[in-house]
Amino acid sequence: MSIKGLVIGLVIIILAYPIYLWATYINDTVTSGSGYAFKIGDTKKEVYDRLDVAFGELAGNKQGVFIQIKSNSEMEKFLATESGFDVMISPLFHNVGFVQFEKKDLWQFYIGASYFNTLKLEFCDGKLCRIHRHRQYFELP
């Protein structure tokens, strides 16, 4: 293989990477209709009941879905983290967990425990009013 062929191959790879990053970037907000297996106007309970199926489609089994919680004195020994620290955990979305989600109007999920791959579900008057999906495979300065 010639040096010219190696240089051309390297240039193609260097140019292809930014194109890949651009093509895989998502910053999408849904305020009517449906998106990401959720329907605007659904109740918190209806959305909660769909989380397993929706994240199975969105994240698959390999990446997993995480939420961020703040450790407290009761959880310290289980999480091996001092009180006050934020920890990402992978919830199973059993019925017993709905009570905690129901209290909040913004549900934020991290795909693959990444701050650059998220799904936010926002509720207005107990109904889903906004779905925001963000994914980027690069970090901005």
Secondary structure, DSSP 8 states (H G I E B T S, - for coil): --HHHHHHHHHHHHHHHHHHHHHH-EEEEE-SSEETTEETT-BHHHHHHHHHHHHHHHTHHHH-EEEEEE--TTTHHHHT--TT-EEEE-----GGGHHHHHT-SEEEEEETT-TTEEEEEEEETTEEEEEEEEE-SS---
